[in-house]
């Protein structure tokens, strides 16, 4: 029962947009979760044009096997994450798209207060290797660190 309480506690710490995504994944089978992840990977937007010229300002997530570059911005609507990840890396692209979408426009503190292991809440730990999960975990840590610098 304590595992259920832990999950409930973590879900309550998520902003509503991220909670909706997590609930969609939790209601799916492990195979369906991978399909959803692939769908999200196709939805990750390209870098905005103004950032194309500032690629050197993006931070690389070194723990990922895939080259993952991240920059975080904040405005009156909340935080916004921009990522540059190759198309050939659908797992990390999908997870990055989930995080970017689920946190888009949220208050910085909502990102900071969210659990680091959203991949577990999504049930991806049942479908992805531990080595890849370490990279996904690192991505969330980098995002939080960038948000803290902006806050």
Secondary structure as a PSIPRED ss2 file (coil, helix, strand):
# PSIPRED VFORMAT (PSIPRED V4.0)

   1 X C   1.000  0.000  0.000
   2 X H   0.000  1.000  0.000
   3 X H   0.000  1.000  0.000
   4 X H   0.000  1.000  0.000
   5 X H   0.000  1.000  0.000
   6 X H   0.000  1.000  0.000
   7 X H   0.000  1.000  0.000
   8 X H   0.000  1.000  0.000
   9 X H   0.000  1.000  0.000
  10 X H   0.000  1.000  0.000
  11 X H   0.000  1.000  0.000
  12 X H   0.000  1.000  0.000
  13 X C   1.000  0.000  0.000
  14 X C   1.000  0.000  0.000
  15 X C   1.000  0.000  0.000
  16 X H   0.000  1.000  0.000
  17 X H   0.000  1.000  0.000
  18 X H   0.000  1.000  0.000
  19 X H   0.000  1.000  0.000
  20 X H   0.000  1.000  0.000
  21 X H   0.000  1.000  0.000
  22 X H   0.000  1.000  0.000
  23 X H   0.000  1.000  0.000
  24 X H   0.000  1.000  0.000
  25 X H   0.000  1.000  0.000
  26 X H   0.000  1.000  0.000
  27 X C   1.000  0.000  0.000
  28 X C   1.000  0.000  0.000
  29 X C   1.000  0.000  0.000
  30 X H   0.000  1.000  0.000
  31 X H   0.000  1.000  0.000
  32 X H   0.000  1.000  0.000
  33 X H   0.000  1.000  0.000
  34 X H   0.000  1.000  0.000
  35 X H   0.000  1.000  0.000
  36 X H   0.000  1.000  0.000
  37 X H   0.000  1.000  0.000
  38 X H   0.000  1.000  0.000
  39 X H   0.000  1.000  0.000
  40 X H   0.000  1.000  0.000
  41 X H   0.000  1.000  0.000
  42 X H   0.000  1.000  0.000
  43 X H   0.000  1.000  0.000
  44 X C   1.000  0.000  0.000
  45 X C   1.000  0.000  0.000
  46 X C   1.000  0.000  0.000
  47 X C   1.000  0.000  0.000
  48 X C   1.000  0.000  0.000
  49 X H   0.000  1.000  0.000
  50 X H   0.000  1.000  0.000
  51 X H   0.000  1.000  0.000
  52 X H   0.000  1.000  0.000
  53 X C   1.000  0.000  0.000
  54 X C   1.000  0.000  0.000
  55 X H   0.000  1.000  0.000
  56 X H   0.000  1.000  0.000
  57 X H   0.000  1.000  0.000
  58 X C   1.000  0.000  0.000
  59 X E   0.000  0.000  1.000
  60 X E   0.000  0.000  1.000
  61 X C   1.000  0.000  0.000
  62 X C   1.000  0.000  0.000
  63 X C   1.000  0.000  0.000
  64 X C   1.000  0.000  0.000
  65 X C   1.000  0.000  0.000
  66 X C   1.000  0.000  0.000
  67 X C   1.000  0.000  0.000
  68 X E   0.000  0.000  1.000
  69 X E   0.000  0.000  1.000
  70 X E   0.000  0.000  1.000
  71 X E   0.000  0.000  1.000
  72 X E   0.000  0.000  1.000
  73 X E   0.000  0.000  1.000
  74 X E   0.000  0.000  1.000
  75 X E   0.000  0.000  1.000
  76 X C   1.000  0.000  0.000
  77 X C   1.000  0.000  0.000
  78 X E   0.000  0.000  1.000
  79 X E   0.000  0.000  1.000
  80 X E   0.000  0.000  1.000
  81 X E   0.000  0.000  1.000
  82 X E   0.000  0.000  1.000
  83 X E   0.000  0.000  1.000
  84 X E   0.000  0.000  1.000
  85 X E   0.000  0.000  1.000
  86 X C   1.000  0.000  0.000
  87 X C   1.000  0.000  0.000
  88 X C   1.000  0.000  0.000
  89 X C   1.000  0.000  0.000
  90 X H   0.000  1.000  0.000
  91 X H   0.000  1.000  0.000
  92 X H   0.000  1.000  0.000
  93 X H   0.000  1.000  0.000
  94 X H   0.000  1.000  0.000
  95 X H   0.000  1.000  0.000
  96 X H   0.000  1.000  0.000
  97 X H   0.000  1.000  0.000
  98 X H   0.000  1.000  0.000
  99 X H   0.000  1.000  0.000
 100 X H   0.000  1.000  0.000
 101 X H   0.000  1.000  0.000
 102 X H   0.000  1.000  0.000
 103 X H   0.000  1.000  0.000
 104 X C   1.000  0.000  0.000
 105 X C   1.000  0.000  0.000
 106 X C   1.000  0.000  0.000
 107 X C   1.000  0.000  0.000
 108 X H   0.000  1.000  0.000
 109 X H   0.000  1.000  0.000
 110 X H   0.000  1.000  0.000
 111 X H   0.000  1.000  0.000
 112 X H   0.000  1.000  0.000
 113 X H   0.000  1.000  0.000
 114 X C   1.000  0.000  0.000
 115 X C   1.000  0.000  0.000
 116 X C   1.000  0.000  0.000
 117 X C   1.000  0.000  0.000
 118 X H   0.000  1.000  0.000
 119 X H   0.000  1.000  0.000
 120 X H   0.000  1.000  0.000
 121 X H   0.000  1.000  0.000
 122 X C   1.000  0.000  0.000
 123 X C   1.000  0.000  0.000
 124 X H   0.000  1.000  0.000
 125 X H   0.000  1.000  0.000
 126 X H   0.000  1.000  0.000
 127 X C   1.000  0.000  0.000
 128 X C   1.000  0.000  0.000
 129 X C   1.000  0.000  0.000
 130 X H   0.000  1.000  0.000
 131 X H   0.000  1.000  0.000
 132 X H   0.000  1.000  0.000
 133 X H   0.000  1.000  0.000
 134 X H   0.000  1.000  0.000
 135 X H   0.000  1.000  0.000
 136 X H   0.000  1.000  0.000
 137 X H   0.000  1.000  0.000
 138 X H   0.000  1.000  0.000
 139 X H   0.000  1.000  0.000
 140 X H   0.000  1.000  0.000
 141 X H   0.000  1.000  0.000
 142 X H   0.000  1.000  0.000
 143 X H   0.000  1.000  0.000
 144 X H   0.000  1.000  0.000
 145 X H   0.000  1.000  0.000
 146 X H   0.000  1.000  0.000
 147 X H   0.000  1.000  0.000
 148 X H   0.000  1.000  0.000
 149 X H   0.000  1.000  0.000
 150 X H   0.000  1.000  0.000
 151 X C   1.000  0.000  0.000
